[in-house]
Amino acid sequence: MILIINMCKQGLGLSYEEFVQPIDDIVGKDNDSGKKVVHYLNINKKMIDKADKIIICGTALKDNDYIEHIEKFQWLKDTESKVLGICAGAQVIAKVFGGKIIKNKEIGVVDIEIIDKRALITDIIKNQAYALHNYGIKLTDSFIIGAKSKKSTQYFKHKEKEIYGVLFHPEVLNKEMIWKF
């Protein structure tokens, strides 16, 4: 099963339609193993344990409530599931593993440089991605940086787990990355 985690403050509404629904639509196209969308405040151990893959979605620029609830994501340290964090999801992953969420605004199509050729995004990203964030990340040495823009780390992978983070929004530009995941 693929678990899609909704990070939007209000659960449903415009933010949901902008950041979660596109992921749900992309995953739904070629997925026979089932999927479930759940709000991050409603996550439980049973859901995490049942999921083969987990996608932690992004959210609106002014929606930062998830930062107040980082404890809801401590399961990341123990999961054996493959995880992809998008924007807010990437920020959560960084924070749970001891990194920092830092002010770093980027909006629009940005040029990115692939640093690690083994990256999940290699052969998919054509040196550009769509960024929409007020915050960036500062990672610990638990991660390998796979791509950067002029202002931000754009892609990273945990050194020991199949946990990936992208600060950009592949649901807008580079949908193939979600299919590959």
Secondary structure, 3 states (H helix, E strand, C coil): CEEEEECCCCCCCHHHHHHCHHHHHHHHHCCCCCEEEEEHHHCCHHHHHHCCEEEECCCCCCCCHHHHHHHHHHHHHCCCCEEEEECHHHHHHHHHCCCEEEEEEEEEEEECEECCCCCCCCCCCCCEEEEEEEEEEECCCCEEEEEECCCCEEEEEECCCCEEEECCCCCCCCCHHHHHC
